[in-house]
Amino acid sequence: MADGIYVLINGKYIGPEKPGPWANIFQYFNIDVFKLGPLFILFGLAWLGFVIAFVSNFTWAFAFGIIMCVITLWYLPVGTVFSIIALVLLILLRLKSS
């Protein structure tokens, strides 16, 4: 979410001038990656919503978490790593509670 706000204000992402490998996916479809701030803000809000739902023990939180992990896999390399970790933890927690 912070990166989304940052790019909206500054026209560049936090970190190096060139975005990470994830940007190649969007550039392949001629999408300006520096206009994706709202997408990252929505992504951040969705992840926060998942955390709140998970901590609050909502029944739909597990499914929503799996969905968020899967749709975040494209965000190479950071999002992919965190998604895989979160996915494994969700599955392990689910197996442990069964």
Buried (B, 14 or more C-beta within 10 A) or exposed (E): BEBBBBBBEEEBBEEEEEBBEBBEEBEEEEEEBBEBBEBBBEBBEBBEBBBEBBEEEBEEBBEBBBEBBEEBBEBBEEBBEBBEEBBEEBBEEEEEEE
